[in-house]
């Protein structure tokens, strides 16, 4: 599990560095909060799925992955819409 967390954190750090330095999008503070919540929801979905599979709870793994994944997709979509509208 350590390596999964390490890889996810490294990807987040690279993405944030890109957004801060080279991205044409300028996000406000609340858009950053929405983006962080979306990333946390995706991480929670993956963590719940792997943890439940490790405990042999297959139905719980897919149900938790679906719930956290949908929350993450909704938050990410809202963030993207606001970021695209602020560019115009």
N, C-alpha and C positions, 0 to 999 in steps of 0.2 A: 504494500500500500504506500510505502514511503516514496517509491519511484513514480507512482501515478500522481501523487500530490506535487512532487518536485517538477514533473513535466508540465502539469497544469499551471503551476505558479510561474514557470519559466515562459510559457506561452502567453500568459496574462501580462507579464512584465514586458515582453517584446511588443505585444499589441498596444499597451499603454504608451510605451516609448514611441512607437510609430504614430499614434494619434496625437501625441504632444509635439512631435517635431515635424512630420512631413505630411500630415493629413490636411486636406482642404477644409475639413469640417471643424468648426469651433464649438465645442459643447459647453453648455452652462453647467453650473454645479449640480442642479437637479437631474440633468441628463446623465451626468457621471454617476449619480446615485442609482438611477434606473439601470444603467449599464452594469454597475457593480452587483445589484440585486439579481439581474439576469445571469451573470456569471456564477454567482453563488447558487442560484437555482439549478443551473446545469451541473455544477460540481456536486450539489446535494443529490441530484438524480443519479449521477454516476456512482457516487459513494454508497447510496442506498442500494443500488442494483448489485454492485460487487459484494457488499456486506451481506445482503440477503442470499445471494447465490452461495457465498461461503458457508452460511448457516443452513443451506439446503431448503430455503423458503422461496421457491420459484414463483409462486403466485404473488407473494409480497414484493418480490424483486421487480416484477413487471408492473405491478400496480403503482408502487412508489416511483419507479422510473417514469411512468406515464404522467402521474400527477405533477411531479417536480419538473419534468420536461415541458409540459404544456405551460406551466407558469413561466418557465424560462423563455419559451418561444414568444409568449405574449409580451413579456417585458422587453425582450430584444426587439420585437417588431415595433413596439411603441417608441423605443429609443431611436430606432432607425428612421421612423417617420418624422419624428421631431428634428433629428439631425438633418435630414434631407430638406425639410421645409425651412430650416434656419439658413441653409445655404442659398436659397433663392432670393 
